[in-house]
Amino acid sequence: MRFSALRILGEGLTGNSGWRPHWRDPEPKSDYDIVIIGGGGHGLSTAYYLAREHGLRNVAVLEKGYIGGGNVGRNTTIVRANYFLPGNSEFYSHSLRLWEGLEPELNYNVMHSQRGIIGLFHSDAQRDAAVRRGNAMINQGDDAVLLDRDGVRAHAPYINFDNPRFPVYGGLYHPRGGTARHDAVAWGYARGADQRGVDLIQNCEVTGIDIEGGRVTGVQTTRGAIRARKVGIVVAGRSSQVAAMAGMRLPIESHVLQAFVSEGLKPCIDCVISFGMGHFYISQSDKGGLVFGGDLDFYASYAQRGNLPMAEHVMEAGMALMPMIGKAKVLRSWGGIMDMSPDGSPIIDRTPIDGLYLNCGWCYGGFKAVPGSGHAFAHLMATGRPHPVAAPFRLDRFATGRGLMDEEGTGAQHNLH
Ligand SMILES: Cc1cc2nc3c(=O)[nH]c(=O)nc-3n(C[C@H](O)[C@H](O)[C@H](O)COP(=O)(O)OP(=O)(O)OC[C@H]3O[C@@H](n4cnc5c(N)ncnc54)[C@H](O)[C@@H]3O)c2cc1C
C-alpha cells in the first residue's frame, strides 16, 4: 500500500474503505537470524536498515507492549544536529541528513518540520560558548547563525528579555533543526521493516537471554523460546534490566523525564526555543498545543510518570521566559524512562558475549538519533564492524576512561547530563 495525494483523494471519495493495516501481526517463529529486543524508535530503525541496507530479512523485533508505547511516543520531538564534541558532532550530523530524506524513503508523512531551534544565552561568557559551538557546527557541515537580541525578538517578541536573573543577550539559531511527529516515526519505520519481511511481535516480553559457551543462542519470552544467532538489546530505559539477563552490569541509570502539552492555541511559536538556564524548552505542535519540558526528576526510577515538584519547576521556568504562557491551560503531562549514561553520550557496541549487541545511553536526546542509530547499529550487527560515525560510542570507555564524550562538561553524574 503506497501513500500519495491521489490515493488520499480516492479514499476520501470512496469512504476510506481501502486502507489496510500498516504492518502484519505475525506469530513468532522459533528461529531467526537476528532478534532485536525493543520496538521503540531505535529497535525499529535498526530492523528497517538491516533489511534495506544489508538484505537481512529473517529478523524479528520483540516488543513487550505495543509499537510506539515507549519513549519514542513520549518525547517532545526535537530533531537537531548542534553538538560540539568530535564523535557526537559527526553522528548527529549523519542522523539529521537521514531525517532529511526520511519521508520519501519511507513513503510516510513523519511531519518532519525544519522550523529552526534557538538556544538562548544570557551572558558574554555564554555568547562566547555559543560562538564556539556554532563554529563547530559549521565546520561539521551543519548550519548555525548567531542572533543578537533583536534577532531573537524577530522570532519570539513575547519573551521576557529583561528577566532580572537571566536577561536574554541573544541566541544560537540552528535553522535545520526542528520537530517531527514522534509516533509517525515509529509507525513509518515499522511499516518499512514489515514490508521488507521483518516480523514485528508485539506483547512479547523478553524474560531471559540464552547463552551457551560465551555465545548468545536466543531469548526466552512470554510467548515462548526463540533461537537467534544475533541479539540486539535496544530497550532504552530498561537497558540495565535486560542486560542483567545476560549477566551484564551496565553503566546506565534510569531517570524519569516529563513533558507537558497545553490546549490548542493559534500559531505563536514558529521555532523551538531552548532556555537552558531555566531548564525549559518549548515548541508548538501542528495542532496548536504548546509542547514543553524541562529537567529530569533527579532520582533514579522505572516509573513512567513524574513528580509534582518538577512539574511546578517547569511551569515556573515557562513563566520566567514567556509570562504570556500563564494564560494557557495544560491539558496533558506524562513521563518516560531515560537511559542516562555517565558522560551523556550513547553506546552502540558489541558486548563481551559473542553475538550480543547493545544500543543504549540515549539520555533525553535519542529521538533525533533514531535514523542514525538504527543505521549504525544495523551496520554493526550485519558486518561485525562499527559504522564510522558510531565508532566512538564504545561500551568500554567507562571502564578504561579513554574516549569519554562529556558534551555537557558535567562529569560522571548520570542525572546531570
Ligand atoms: C518527555 C521526554 C521528552 C524527550 N524529548 C526528546 C526530544 O525532544 N528530542 C530527542 O531527541 N529525544 C527526546 N527524548 C528522548 C527519546 O525519546 C529517547 O532517547 C528515545 O526515544 C529512546 O529510544 P527508543 O525510541 O528506542 O525507546 P523506547 O520507545 O522506550 O523503546 C524501547 C522499547 O523497549 C521495550 N522493552 C523494554 N523491555 C523489554 C523487554 N524485556 N522485552 C521486550 N521489549 C522491551 C519497551 O516497551 C519500549 O517500547 C525525550 C524523552 C522523553 C521521555
The ligand as a MOL file (V3000), in Angstrom:
LIG
                    3D

  0  0  0     0  0            999 V3000
M  V30 BEGIN CTAB
M  V30 COUNTS 53 58 0 0 0
M  V30 BEGIN ATOM
M  V30 1 C 9.4510 13.5380 27.9770 0
M  V30 2 C 10.5240 13.2050 27.0060 0
M  V30 3 C 10.9930 14.1610 26.1330 0
M  V30 4 C 12.0020 13.8520 25.2170 0
M  V30 5 N 12.3550 14.7780 24.2770 0
M  V30 6 C 13.2370 14.4740 23.3170 0
M  V30 7 C 13.4900 15.3850 22.2640 0
M  V30 8 O 12.8680 16.4550 22.1970 0
M  V30 9 N 14.4170 15.0620 21.3300 0
M  V30 10 C 15.1040 13.8900 21.3840 0
M  V30 11 O 15.9590 13.6730 20.5290 0
M  V30 12 N 14.8440 12.9590 22.3380 0
M  V30 13 C 13.9240 13.2170 23.3080 0
M  V30 14 N 13.6220 12.2970 24.2740 0
M  V30 15 C 14.3850 11.0470 24.3370 0
M  V30 16 C 13.9310 9.9740 23.3640 0
M  V30 17 O 12.5370 9.8460 23.3930 0
M  V30 18 C 14.6060 8.6430 23.7310 0
M  V30 19 O 16.0010 8.8270 23.8900 0
M  V30 20 C 14.3920 7.5730 22.6670 0
M  V30 21 O 13.0520 7.5250 22.2510 0
M  V30 22 C 14.8190 6.2200 23.2240 0
M  V30 23 O 14.9010 5.2330 22.2490 0
M  V30 24 P 13.6430 4.3090 21.7810 0
M  V30 25 O 12.7470 5.1320 20.9400 0
M  V30 26 O 14.1980 3.1140 21.1400 0
M  V30 27 O 12.9810 3.9850 23.2010 0
M  V30 28 P 11.5730 3.3070 23.5380 0
M  V30 29 O 10.4860 3.8260 22.6630 0
M  V30 30 O 11.3880 3.4420 25.0170 0
M  V30 31 O 11.8310 1.8010 23.1180 0
M  V30 32 C 12.2860 0.7740 23.9650 0
M  V30 33 C 11.2590 -0.3400 23.8980 0
M  V30 34 O 11.7780 -1.4860 24.5420 0
M  V30 35 C 10.6730 -2.1640 25.0780 0
M  V30 36 N 11.1480 -3.1350 26.0780 0
M  V30 37 C 11.6910 -2.8780 27.2900 0
M  V30 38 N 11.9840 -4.0070 27.9170 0
M  V30 39 C 11.6210 -5.0280 27.0890 0
M  V30 40 C 11.6590 -6.4400 27.1870 0
M  V30 41 N 12.1270 -7.0520 28.2680 0
M  V30 42 N 11.1950 -7.1750 26.1290 0
M  V30 43 C 10.7150 -6.5730 25.0210 0
M  V30 44 N 10.6420 -5.2340 24.8950 0
M  V30 45 C 11.0980 -4.4700 25.9100 0
M  V30 46 C 9.8120 -1.0610 25.6610 0
M  V30 47 O 8.4620 -1.4790 25.8710 0
M  V30 48 C 9.9540 0.0260 24.6080 0
M  V30 49 O 8.8840 0.0400 23.6900 0
M  V30 50 C 12.6000 12.5630 25.2160 0
M  V30 51 C 12.1170 11.5810 26.0780 0
M  V30 52 C 11.0770 11.8900 26.9630 0
M  V30 53 C 10.5290 10.8180 27.8690 0
M  V30 END ATOM
M  V30 BEGIN BOND
M  V30 1 1 1 2
M  V30 2 1 2 3
M  V30 3 2 2 52
M  V30 4 2 3 4
M  V30 5 1 4 5
M  V30 6 1 4 50
M  V30 7 2 5 6
M  V30 8 1 6 7
M  V30 9 1 6 13
M  V30 10 2 7 8
M  V30 11 1 7 9
M  V30 12 1 9 10
M  V30 13 2 10 11
M  V30 14 1 10 12
M  V30 15 2 12 13
M  V30 16 1 13 14
M  V30 17 1 14 15
M  V30 18 1 14 50
M  V30 19 1 15 16
M  V30 20 1 16 17
M  V30 21 1 16 18
M  V30 22 1 18 19
M  V30 23 1 18 20
M  V30 24 1 20 21
M  V30 25 1 20 22
M  V30 26 1 22 23
M  V30 27 1 23 24
M  V30 28 2 24 25
M  V30 29 1 24 26
M  V30 30 1 24 27
M  V30 31 1 27 28
M  V30 32 2 28 29
M  V30 33 1 28 30
M  V30 34 1 28 31
M  V30 35 1 31 32
M  V30 36 1 32 33
M  V30 37 1 33 34
M  V30 38 1 33 48
M  V30 39 1 34 35
M  V30 40 1 35 36
M  V30 41 1 35 46
M  V30 42 1 36 37
M  V30 43 1 36 45
M  V30 44 2 37 38
M  V30 45 1 38 39
M  V30 46 1 39 40
M  V30 47 2 39 45
M  V30 48 1 40 41
M  V30 49 2 40 42
M  V30 50 1 42 43
M  V30 51 2 43 44
M  V30 52 1 44 45
M  V30 53 1 46 47
M  V30 54 1 46 48
M  V30 55 1 48 49
M  V30 56 2 50 51
M  V30 57 1 51 52
M  V30 58 1 52 53
M  V30 END BOND
M  V30 END CTAB
M  END
